[in-house]
């Protein structure tokens, strides 16, 4: 089992959800997050004064999958989350983390069956 954490641009969320549906990944958690990477935030004009914005709004997808779904899930996010053919700074990141256990609260099932 793996936990996939994907941080993407909010404007790409619907396209990524559709791409995940095509590879039969239907269970995910979506979290609004803020941060910055290479783009180092962006400036904003307020009442004629430029303000430094240090954080950029993003969306994080949290997806627990069995081993067979790792590559299809990552590829779907890459395909739908990238800006244009080449992509751009700020498109986001995908982390694949080992998942030690999963427990379904309703039934008490554990492991891959609980996902």
N, C-alpha and C positions, 0 to 999 in steps of 0.2 A: 504494500500500500504506500502511496505517496500523497503528500499535501502540496498542491500547486498554488503558489501565491503569485498572482499576476497584477501588476500595477499598470493601468492603462489610462489614456485620455478619456474623460467623460463622454466626449463626442463619439467615441468608438464603441461604447458599451452595447448598443443595440446590435451592431454588426457582429461583435464578438459573441453575444448570446445566440444569434442565428447560426453562426459557424459552429458553436458548441452543440447546438441542437442537431445539426447535420451529422455530427460524429457521435450522436447519442449520449451526450453528457448533459443531463438535465438538472442535476443537483449542484447548487453553488450558493455561496453567501457573498453579498456585495456590500462593501464598506466604503464610505466616503473618507478619503484621506487627504493629507496635505504634505508636501515635501518639496525638495528641489534636488536636482542633480547637476548635470553639465550646464543647463540653461541658467542656473543660479537665480531662479525667480525672475520676475519681470517687473518693470516700472509701471506706474499707473498715474494718470493725471486726475487730481481732485481739486476743484476750485482754482484752477490755473497753476497749481504747484505740483511738481512731480514728486511722487512718493515711491520709495523703494518697497517693493513687495518681496519678501524673502521666501514666501511659500507659494506653491502652485497647487491648485486643486487637482486631484486625480481620483480614480476609482480603483479599489483593490478587489480582485476576485479571489475567493478562497474556495478551492475545489479539492475534495478528497476523492482519489480514484484508485482503482486496482491497477496492478502493473500493466495490463493489456491496454489501458486507456491513457497512459502517460504520454506517449508520442502523438497519438491523434489529438489529444487535448492541447498540448504545446503547439503543434502545427496549426490548429484552428485559431488559437489566440494570435500566433505570429501573422498568419494570413490576414485576419480581419482587423488586427490592432495596429498594423503598420500604416503609416501615412505615405501614400504613393508607392511606387515600385521599389524605391531605394530606402524609404523610411526617413525619419527626421529625428534630431535630438529632441528628447521629451516624449517619445512614443511609449516609453515604459520599460519594464523589466519583468522577467518570469523567473521565479525561484522554484525549484523542485526539491522538496525536503522529505526525507524518510518519515513515515508515519508509523509509530510503534503500535498503536491500537486505536480502535474506534468502537464505541459502545452506543447502540441505539437505546435511548432512554425508555421508549415505550415498551419494548420487548426484552431488553437486556441482552440482545444478540451482540456478539463481539467479532472483531476482525473484518475480513473482506465482505462477509454477509451483511454487516451493519451499514456498509457504505451504500 
